[in-house]
Amino acid sequence: MGPLKGYKVLELAGIGPGPMAAMLLADMGATVLRVERVEPAALGVQRPLNCDITLRSRKAIALDLKTKLGVEKVLKLVEKSDALIEGFRPGVTERLGLGPNECFAKNPKLVYGRMTGFGQEGPMAQAAGHDLNYIAMSGALSAIGRSGQKPTPPLNLVGDYGGGALYLVVGVLAALLETQKSGKGQVVDAAMVDGAASLMAAPFGMFAAGLLTKDRGTNVLDSGAYFYDSYECKDGKFVSVAAIEGKFHAEMFRLMELDITEVKDQMDREDWPRLKKMLEMKFKTKTRDEWTAVMGGSDACFAPVLEMDEVADDPHNSERSTFIQIDGVTQPAPAPRFSRTPNPKPTAPVKANMVEIEDALQGWLTTEELNSW
């Protein structure tokens, strides 16, 4: 089911944000078909197929896009598609004969989603890169890290998935809505530098207001503040506190049995190191789970720092089925959730050689078209 049931999306196989965007669309019910290379290419970090989670919930076929026949077959599928996603360097699909102009000629209502690091034009457009490079260009990387330390890579969440996949999905969905009014398709240019920069809207505003400095680890949200950080406990595990507002800050002190009069001004940055030392010593008097028993579910803005092999068994996550198992692999369930058109149950990732062509193209081509495929 899902709110996107009935929509067809063609995915020209890539890595990182492209597959993630395709997964999100499939999780919401779209029929997504992945077009893979005939000869496998070593792209990204290799892993067992069942652990390549962003490939879930869609079928795949293999086509040689460097041949006339392969291009013709893709264009036949374009005729049946609502959207196409590609993540090549700028100009590659044009050289293959699969650029926007060729696709719009076959399907004027097509939404053509393009995923790149630096965008379709500009001095860096043709440069190779990965998440870390893109968020470095956006200003995000310089702001992430502890005081006195170099910038910290936030996995590849900010560029690939936050600034890339999510912005591509938002753009594709917006264009699909507009197509219903105009009857015309368009190109969605989703660049990870642009997306990561957009995610930095609030920090840029705080910087302009003088509330955020260029000194990493000295600000409210970057581990500078004692009331917004993670702390080690007696057992070596960690907890998080984010008691920014005064009433939540007071509740944190009450539950920790700390003297609130120790705090003269919560926003006095000069006093933050002293108060952080106080919290560090206090949190080490109990284990993580003991602190969770004291502060969990309160208005102290507290949560245990769960490790990846613990999250599925957490009572809250378990009740909401935030994590599911597919083919023996624990993974996030589809998000967001819908009341009337619930998300379909995800299926395990497959490769093109695991699917019969008739099965992969079911719903895309007629029997006659399949016979001539």
C-alpha positions in Angstrom: 0.0 0.0 0.0 1.5 3.4 1.0 0.6 6.9 -0.2 2.7 6.5 -3.4 1.0 3.4 -4.5 0.6 3.5 -8.3 3.6 5.8 -8.9 6.5 4.3 -10.9 10.1 5.4 -10.4 13.0 4.3 -12.5 16.3 4.3 -10.7 19.6 4.3 -12.6 21.8 2.5 -10.2 24.3 4.5 -8.1 25.6 4.6 -4.5 24.8 6.5 -1.4 22.0 9.1 -1.6 20.4 7.7 -4.8 19.6 4.3 -3.4 18.5 5.9 -0.2 16.1 8.1 -2.0 14.8 5.2 -4.0 14.3 3.2 -0.8 12.3 6.0 0.8 10.1 6.2 -2.2 9.6 2.5 -2.2 9.0 2.5 1.5 6.1 4.9 0.8 4.6 2.5 -1.7 6.0 3.6 -5.1 7.0 0.9 -7.5 10.7 1.4 -8.0 12.7 -0.4 -10.7 16.5 -0.4 -10.3 18.5 -0.5 -13.6 21.9 -2.0 -12.8 25.1 -2.3 -14.8 25.5 -5.6 -16.7 29.1 -5.9 -15.3 29.1 -5.3 -11.6 31.2 -2.3 -10.5 33.1 -1.8 -7.2 31.2 1.2 -5.9 31.1 2.4 -2.3 31.7 0.1 0.7 31.1 -3.5 -0.2 28.8 -5.6 2.0 26.6 -8.7 1.8 23.4 -8.1 -0.2 21.1 -8.6 2.8 23.0 -5.9 4.6 22.8 -3.4 1.8 19.6 -2.1 3.3 19.0 0.9 1.0 18.5 -1.5 -1.9 15.4 -3.0 -0.2 11.8 -3.1 -1.5 12.4 -3.0 -5.2 13.2 -5.2 -8.2 16.2 -4.8 -10.6 17.2 -5.5 -14.1 20.6 -5.2 -15.8 21.1 -3.2 -19.0 24.2 -2.0 -20.8 23.6 1.7 -21.1 26.6 2.1 -23.4 24.7 0.2 -26.2 21.9 1.5 -28.4 19.6 -1.4 -27.4 20.2 -0.7 -23.7 19.3 3.0 -24.1 16.2 2.1 -26.1 15.0 -0.2 -23.4 15.5 2.5 -20.7 13.6 5.0 -22.8 10.7 2.4 -23.2 10.6 2.3 -19.4 10.8 6.1 -19.2 7.5 6.2 -21.2 5.9 4.3 -18.3 7.5 6.2 -15.4 6.4 9.0 -13.3 9.9 9.8 -12.1 13.6 8.9 -12.9 16.5 9.1 -10.5 20.1 9.3 -11.6 23.3 10.0 -9.7 26.0 10.2 -12.4 28.4 13.2 -12.9 26.9 16.1 -14.8 26.7 15.3 -18.5 27.0 11.5 -18.3 23.3 10.7 -19.1 23.4 13.2 -21.9 26.3 11.4 -23.5 24.5 8.1 -23.0 21.4 9.5 -24.8 19.4 9.4 -21.6 19.5 13.0 -20.6 16.4 15.1 -19.8 15.7 16.1 -23.4 15.7 12.6 -24.6 13.5 11.4 -21.7 11.1 14.4 -22.0 10.6 13.6 -25.7 9.4 10.2 -24.6 7.4 11.4 -21.5 6.8 15.1 -21.2 5.3 14.6 -17.7 8.5 12.8 -16.3 10.1 14.2 -13.1 13.9 13.8 -13.8 15.7 13.7 -10.4 19.5 14.3 -10.5 21.7 13.6 -7.5 25.2 15.0 -7.4 27.7 16.3 -4.9 28.4 19.7 -6.2 25.5 20.3 -8.6 25.0 20.4 -12.3 27.3 23.4 -12.9 30.0 25.4 -11.3 33.8 25.0 -11.0 33.5 21.9 -8.8 30.7 20.2 -10.8 33.0 17.5 -12.4 35.1 16.8 -9.4 34.9 13.5 -7.6 33.9 13.6 -3.9 32.1 12.0 -1.1 29.9 13.1 1.8 32.7 14.5 3.8 33.8 16.8 1.0 30.3 18.1 0.4 29.6 19.0 4.0 33.0 20.6 4.2 32.0 23.0 1.4 28.6 23.7 3.1 30.0 25.0 6.4 28.5 22.1 8.3 31.7 20.1 8.9 33.6 23.1 10.4 30.9 23.4 13.1 30.9 19.7 14.2 33.4 18.6 16.8 34.7 19.1 20.3 36.8 22.0 21.6 40.4 21.8 20.6 39.8 18.9 18.2 39.6 18.7 14.4 36.2 18.6 12.7 34.4 15.3 13.3 32.9 13.3 10.4 29.2 12.7 11.4 29.1 9.4 9.6 27.7 10.2 6.1 24.4 11.3 7.5 24.6 15.1 6.8 25.7 15.0 3.1 24.6 11.7 1.6 21.4 11.2 3.4 20.3 14.4 5.0 21.4 16.9 2.4 21.2 14.4 -0.5 18.6 11.7 -0.4 16.0 13.6 1.6 16.3 16.7 -0.5 16.0 14.6 -3.7 12.9 13.0 -2.4 11.4 16.3 -1.3 12.2 17.7 -4.8 10.7 14.7 -6.6 7.5 14.8 -4.6 7.1 18.5 -5.1 7.6 18.2 -8.8 5.1 15.3 -9.0 2.6 17.5 -7.2 3.3 20.4 -9.7 3.0 18.0 -12.6 -0.6 17.3 -11.6 -1.4 21.0 -12.2 0.8 21.8 -15.3 0.9 18.4 -17.0 4.6 19.0 -17.5 7.7 17.4 -16.1 10.9 19.0 -15.0 14.5 18.4 -13.7 15.1 18.3 -10.0 18.8 19.3 -9.4 19.6 17.9 -5.9 23.2 18.7 -4.9 24.5 17.5 -1.6 26.4 20.8 -1.0 23.1 22.7 -1.5 21.2 20.3 0.8 23.7 20.4 3.5 23.9 24.2 3.3 20.1 24.3 3.6 20.3 22.1 6.7 22.6 24.8 8.2 19.9 27.5 8.0 19.4 27.7 11.8 23.1 27.6 12.7 23.8 30.3 10.1 21.1 32.4 11.8 22.6 31.8 15.2 26.0 32.7 13.8 24.6 36.0 12.4 23.1 36.8 15.8 26.3 36.2 17.7 24.9 33.1 19.4 27.2 30.6 17.7 31.0 31.1 17.3 33.5 29.5 14.9 35.2 27.8 17.9 33.9 24.2 17.8 32.8 22.7 21.1 32.1 26.1 22.8 28.5 26.6 21.8 25.1 25.4 23.1 24.6 22.6 20.6 28.1 21.4 19.8 29.1 20.0 23.3 30.2 23.3 24.7 27.3 23.5 27.1 27.2 21.3 30.2 23.4 20.9 29.8 23.6 19.6 26.2 26.1 16.8 26.0 26.7 13.1 26.5 28.3 11.8 29.7 30.1 8.6 30.7 28.5 6.5 33.5 29.9 4.1 36.1 29.8 1.2 33.7 31.5 3.0 30.8 28.2 3.5 28.9 26.8 6.9 28.1 23.7 9.0 28.6 22.6 12.2 26.9 21.1 15.4 28.4 19.6 18.3 26.4 18.1 20.5 29.1 18.2 23.8 27.2 15.0 25.4 28.7 15.1 26.6 32.3 12.3 24.3 33.6 13.9 21.3 32.0 17.3 22.3 33.3 15.8 22.6 36.8 14.2 19.1 36.5 17.6 17.6 35.5 19.2 19.1 38.6 16.4 17.9 40.8 16.5 14.3 39.5 20.3 14.2 39.7 20.1 15.5 43.3 22.3 18.5 42.4 22.2 21.9 44.0 20.6 24.3 41.5 22.0 27.3 43.4 25.4 26.2 41.9 24.2 27.7 38.7 24.2 31.5 38.7 23.4 31.9 35.0 22.8 28.9 32.8 24.0 30.7 29.7 27.2 32.0 31.2 29.8 30.3 29.0 32.6 31.1 31.4 31.0 28.8 34.0 30.2 25.9 31.7 33.5 24.0 32.2 33.1 24.0 36.0 29.5 22.8 35.8 30.4 20.2 33.2 33.0 18.8 35.6 30.3 18.6 38.2 28.0 16.6 35.9 30.8 14.3 34.8 31.5 13.3 38.4 27.8 12.9 39.2 27.0 10.7 36.2 29.9 8.4 37.1 28.2 7.5 40.4 25.6 5.3 38.6 25.4 3.0 35.6 23.7 4.1 32.4 20.6 1.9 33.2 20.5 3.2 36.8 20.4 6.7 35.5 17.7 5.7 33.0 15.6 4.4 35.8 15.9 7.7 37.6 15.6 10.1 34.6 14.1 8.2 31.8 10.7 9.5 30.6 11.0 12.7 32.6 11.1 16.3 31.5 14.9 16.4 32.1 15.4 15.9 28.4 17.3 12.7 29.1 18.0 9.6 27.0 20.4 6.7 27.3 22.9 6.5 24.5 21.9 3.2 23.0 24.3 1.2 20.8 23.3 -0.3 17.5 22.8 -3.8 18.9 20.6 -2.4 21.7 18.1 -0.2 19.9 15.6 -2.8 18.8 15.1 -4.1 22.3 14.5 -0.7 23.9 10.9 -0.6 25.3 9.9 2.5 23.4 11.4 1.4 20.1 10.0 -2.1 20.6 6.5 -0.9 21.2 6.5 1.3 18.1 8.4 -1.3 16.0 10.9 1.4 15.1 13.3 -1.4 14.0 12.4 -4.5 12.1 14.2 -7.6 10.9 14.4 -8.6 7.2 16.4 -11.6 6.1 18.1 -11.7 9.5 19.2 -8.0 9.4 17.9 -5.5 12.0 17.1 -2.3 10.3 15.0 0.9 10.6 11.3 0.5 9.7 9.8 2.8 7.0 9.3 6.4 8.1 7.2 8.5 8.3 4.0 6.7 9.1 0.6 7.2 7.5 -2.8 6.7 9.1 -4.9 5.8 6.0 -2.3 4.5 3.6 0.2 2.6 5.8 3.6 1.8 4.4 4.0 -1.6 2.7 6.2 -4.1 4.5 9.7 -3.8 3.2 11.3 -6.7 1.2 14.9 -7.9 1.2 17.3 -6.4 -1.3 17.7 -8.3 -4.6 20.1 -8.0 -7.6 19.2 -8.2 -11.2 20.3 -11.8 -11.6 18.0 -12.9 -8.8 14.8 -11.8 -10.6 13.1 -13.1 -13.8 12.7 -10.3 -16.3 8.9 -10.9 -16.5 8.6 -10.6 -12.8 10.8 -7.4 -12.6 8.8 -5.7 -15.4 5.4 -6.8 -14.2 3.2 -3.7 -14.2 5.6 -1.8 -16.4 5.2 -3.5 -19.8 2.3 -5.3 -21.5 2.6 -8.9 -22.5 3.2 -7.9 -26.1 6.0 -5.5 -25.0 7.6 -8.1 -22.8 7.6 -10.6 -25.7 9.6 -8.1 -27.8 11.9 -7.0 -24.9 
